[in-house]
Amino acid sequence: MALDNLGERYTVGGEILTRAGNVSFAGSATGIYATTDGHVAIAAAASNAVWARFCAVIGRDDLTHAPEFATAAARRDRRDEIATIIQRWTGARGKAEVVRILATAGVPAAPVNNVAEMVADPQVRAREMFVELDHPVYGPLKTTGTPLKLSETPGRVRWLAPMPGQDNQEVFVHLLGHSPDDLERWRAEGVI
């Protein structure tokens, strides 16, 4: 269950939050913003220091000193204004440029990738999140690898799903105790 802190917000404070679109309940400057070629996820107000770095990057140092934006609570109350400011800045740039600029400045940001971009991502490749296996009919196929990368017991995908009937001998004879003759008869009768 991945609910951020929504569970605690209810169990501790009795607050039941409703949908808020792309903005975070925790911070006004956290969300998904459009660029000229896609979208980026930005957490521009993870702290006052991050907010100040973000404002410096976009050329709006004035926002760090203005009382209406100086604290996390104040920024949360002006979530829509801040989203407009961020959107104005990201909307004039490509997502790679936005991520590069913000990451260099120490502001959390990441591209929002489509599936093709995700599969081609160097980190996804390095983590072997897609592996190539041979299929008896289709040849080499890429399939999802395992997310578990444990040092002493590394997970791995060794084979694709069996073809229909491929494991009949193992299942019906060895596992369930039927005879090889039963298996042949069922094949002849079209049962399996």
Kinemage of the C-alpha trace (Angstrom):
@kinemage 1
@onewidth
@group {chain A} dominant
@subgroup {mainchain}
@vectorlist {calphas} color= white
{ca met a 1} P 0.000 0.000 0.000
{ca ala a 2} L 1.626 3.243 -1.099
{ca leu a 3} L -0.370 6.170 0.179
{ca asp a 4} L 2.411 8.613 1.073
{ca asn a 5} L 1.316 9.874 4.480
{ca leu a 6} L -2.416 9.790 3.778
{ca gly a 7} L -2.963 6.993 6.314
{ca glu a 8} L -1.294 8.954 9.089
{ca arg a 9} L -3.096 12.123 8.135
{ca tyr a 10} L -6.311 10.226 8.842
{ca thr a 11} L -5.255 8.119 11.855
{ca val a 12} L -3.514 11.015 13.620
{ca gly a 13} L -5.472 14.034 12.475
{ca gly a 14} L -8.764 12.605 11.241
{ca glu a 15} L -8.214 14.270 7.864
{ca ile a 16} L -9.582 12.543 4.755
{ca leu a 17} L -7.936 14.106 1.728
{ca thr a 18} L -9.544 14.101 -1.688
{ca arg a 19} L -7.930 14.108 -5.096
{ca ala a 20} L -5.842 17.150 -5.884
{ca gly a 21} L -4.517 16.363 -9.343
{ca asn a 22} L -0.764 16.606 -9.810
{ca val a 23} L 0.089 18.506 -6.669
{ca ser a 24} L 1.402 17.022 -3.451
{ca phe a 25} L -0.551 17.526 -0.256
{ca ala a 26} L 2.760 17.992 1.546
{ca gly a 27} L 4.071 20.839 -0.544
{ca ser a 28} L 2.777 23.443 -2.888
{ca ala a 29} L 5.713 23.323 -5.273
{ca thr a 30} L 5.672 19.568 -5.793
{ca gly a 31} L 3.980 18.190 -8.863
{ca ile a 32} L 4.061 17.303 -12.546
{ca tyr a 33} L 4.678 20.139 -14.968
{ca ala a 34} L 4.508 20.305 -18.770
{ca thr a 35} L 7.558 21.108 -20.869
{ca thr a 36} L 7.902 21.675 -24.601
{ca asp a 37} L 8.360 17.935 -25.154
{ca gly a 38} L 6.720 16.143 -22.248
{ca his a 39} L 6.442 16.434 -18.494
{ca val a 40} L 8.721 16.596 -15.460
{ca ala a 41} L 8.183 15.824 -11.788
{ca ile a 42} L 9.556 18.584 -9.563
{ca ala a 43} L 9.799 18.918 -5.781
{ca ala a 44} L 10.772 22.589 -5.609
{ca ala a 45} L 9.855 23.139 -1.977
{ca ala a 46} L 11.177 20.066 -0.211
{ca ser a 47} L 12.690 22.570 2.218
{ca asn a 48} L 13.230 26.318 2.396
{ca ala a 49} L 16.765 25.744 1.086
{ca val a 50} L 15.473 23.825 -1.941
{ca trp a 51} L 12.855 26.526 -2.537
{ca ala a 52} L 15.598 29.181 -2.482
{ca arg a 53} L 17.703 27.188 -4.971
{ca phe a 54} L 14.708 26.763 -7.240
{ca cys a 55} L 13.880 30.471 -7.132
{ca ala a 56} L 17.504 31.347 -7.937
{ca val a 57} L 17.514 28.986 -10.930
{ca ile a 58} L 14.376 30.518 -12.439
{ca gly a 59} L 15.570 34.057 -11.736
{ca arg a 60} L 12.958 34.770 -9.075
{ca asp a 61} L 14.995 35.350 -5.903
{ca asp a 62} L 12.266 37.776 -4.872
{ca leu a 63} L 10.014 34.806 -4.079
{ca thr a 64} L 12.306 33.593 -1.296
{ca his a 65} L 11.949 36.858 0.623
{ca ala a 66} L 8.293 37.654 -0.064
{ca pro a 67} L 6.250 36.831 3.056
{ca glu a 68} L 3.553 35.136 0.985
{ca phe a 69} L 6.120 32.548 -0.243
{ca ala a 70} L 8.716 32.507 2.566
{ca thr a 71} L 7.431 29.490 4.496
{ca ala a 72} L 6.152 26.054 3.560
{ca ala a 73} L 2.746 26.884 5.038
{ca ala a 74} L 2.546 30.134 3.066
{ca arg a 75} L 3.547 28.351 -0.135
{ca arg a 76} L 0.968 25.641 0.495
{ca asp a 77} L -1.722 28.325 0.767
{ca arg a 78} L -0.609 29.682 -2.616
{ca arg a 79} L -0.263 26.347 -4.351
{ca asp a 80} L -2.016 27.504 -7.547
{ca glu a 81} L 0.126 30.651 -7.851
{ca ile a 82} L 3.306 28.637 -7.420
{ca ala a 83} L 2.159 26.014 -9.924
{ca thr a 84} L 1.622 28.819 -12.449
{ca ile a 85} L 5.114 30.213 -11.801
{ca ile a 86} L 6.722 26.796 -12.184
{ca gln a 87} L 4.645 25.980 -15.261
{ca arg a 88} L 5.612 29.253 -16.909
{ca trp a 89} L 9.301 28.361 -16.446
{ca thr a 90} L 9.096 24.667 -17.444
{ca gly a 91} L 6.764 25.358 -20.367
{ca ala a 92} L 9.493 27.222 -22.231
{ca arg a 93} L 12.032 24.361 -22.009
{ca gly a 94} L 12.456 20.723 -22.922
{ca lys a 95} L 12.241 18.136 -20.173
{ca ala a 96} L 15.916 17.107 -20.404
{ca glu a 97} L 16.952 20.744 -20.014
{ca val a 98} L 14.623 21.264 -17.042
{ca val a 99} L 15.894 18.141 -15.275
{ca arg a 100} L 19.542 18.996 -15.991
{ca ile a 101} L 19.222 22.581 -14.725
{ca leu a 102} L 17.292 21.655 -11.596
{ca ala a 103} L 19.404 18.606 -10.734
{ca thr a 104} L 22.584 20.683 -11.096
{ca ala a 105} L 21.100 23.223 -8.681
{ca gly a 106} L 20.099 20.573 -6.144
{ca val a 107} L 16.363 20.721 -6.801
{ca pro a 108} L 14.700 17.269 -7.030
{ca ala a 109} L 13.423 16.742 -10.577
{ca ala a 110} L 12.939 13.818 -12.932
{ca pro a 111} L 11.496 13.291 -16.390
{ca val a 112} L 8.075 11.706 -16.714
{ca asn a 113} L 8.861 9.072 -19.316
{ca asn a 114} L 6.573 7.255 -21.693
{ca val a 115} L 7.072 3.484 -21.968
{ca ala a 116} L 9.577 3.704 -24.862
{ca glu a 117} L 11.658 6.267 -22.970
{ca met a 118} L 11.489 4.185 -19.811
{ca val a 119} L 12.685 1.006 -21.542
{ca ala a 120} L 15.556 2.934 -23.176
{ca asp a 121} L 16.586 4.689 -19.938
{ca pro a 122} L 20.244 3.925 -19.096
{ca gln a 123} L 19.407 3.184 -15.447
{ca val a 124} L 16.626 0.765 -16.427
{ca arg a 125} L 19.078 -0.981 -18.758
{ca ala a 126} L 21.840 -1.067 -16.137
{ca arg a 127} L 19.431 -2.633 -13.634
{ca glu a 128} L 18.405 -5.248 -16.247
{ca met a 129} L 14.748 -4.421 -15.832
{ca phe a 130} L 14.137 -5.962 -19.254
{ca val a 131} L 15.852 -9.162 -20.303
{ca glu a 132} L 15.957 -10.971 -23.614
{ca leu a 133} L 14.931 -14.625 -23.702
{ca asp a 134} L 14.386 -17.066 -26.567
{ca his a 135} L 10.818 -18.059 -27.366
{ca pro a 136} L 10.395 -21.331 -29.304
{ca val a 137} L 8.001 -19.746 -31.815
{ca tyr a 138} L 8.811 -16.007 -31.863
{ca gly a 139} L 12.558 -16.101 -31.272
{ca pro a 140} L 14.267 -13.532 -29.048
{ca leu a 141} L 11.789 -11.553 -26.905
{ca lys a 142} L 12.333 -8.830 -24.348
{ca thr a 143} L 10.400 -9.329 -21.153
{ca thr a 144} L 10.280 -7.660 -17.759
{ca gly a 145} L 13.160 -8.603 -15.491
{ca thr a 146} L 12.977 -8.849 -11.738
{ca pro a 147} L 13.122 -5.724 -9.587
{ca leu a 148} L 14.783 -7.752 -6.809
{ca lys a 149} L 18.547 -7.203 -6.967
{ca leu a 150} L 19.832 -8.892 -3.807
{ca ser a 151} L 23.589 -9.456 -3.501
{ca glu a 152} L 23.469 -12.990 -2.102
{ca thr a 153} L 20.253 -14.244 -3.668
{ca pro a 154} L 19.837 -12.297 -6.901
{ca gly a 155} L 16.539 -12.795 -8.632
{ca arg a 156} L 16.474 -13.459 -12.334
{ca val a 157} L 14.111 -14.447 -15.106
{ca arg a 158} L 15.365 -17.720 -16.570
{ca trp a 159} L 12.633 -18.671 -19.004
{ca leu a 160} L 9.364 -17.577 -20.548
{ca ala a 161} L 6.022 -19.194 -19.785
{ca pro a 162} L 5.780 -22.733 -21.159
{ca met a 163} L 4.019 -23.461 -24.407
{ca pro a 164} L 0.558 -25.090 -24.071
{ca gly a 165} L 1.078 -28.715 -23.064
{ca gln a 166} L 4.826 -28.359 -22.664
{ca asp a 167} L 4.741 -29.535 -19.035
{ca asn a 168} L 1.987 -32.159 -19.360
{ca gln a 169} L 4.368 -35.066 -18.628
{ca glu a 170} L 5.735 -33.377 -15.501
{ca val a 171} L 2.300 -32.326 -14.218
{ca phe a 172} L 0.084 -35.303 -15.075
{ca val a 173} L 2.555 -38.168 -14.664
{ca his a 174} L 5.181 -37.033 -12.156
{ca leu a 175} L 3.163 -34.600 -10.033
{ca leu a 176} L -0.383 -36.046 -10.187
{ca gly a 177} L 0.567 -39.741 -10.543
{ca his a 178} L -1.259 -40.600 -13.770
{ca ser a 179} L 0.314 -43.147 -16.078
{ca pro a 180} L 2.063 -42.318 -19.352
{ca asp a 181} L -0.670 -44.402 -21.038
{ca asp a 182} L -3.342 -42.098 -19.562
{ca leu a 183} L -1.464 -39.135 -20.968
{ca glu a 184} L -1.291 -40.672 -24.459
{ca arg a 185} L -4.968 -41.599 -24.380
{ca trp a 186} L -5.968 -38.067 -23.337
{ca arg a 187} L -3.883 -36.646 -26.166
{ca ala a 188} L -5.524 -39.016 -28.685
{ca glu a 189} L -8.975 -38.125 -27.386
{ca gly a 190} L -8.223 -34.374 -27.603
{ca val a 191} L -8.650 -33.919 -23.855
{ca ile a 192} L -5.250 -32.303 -23.597
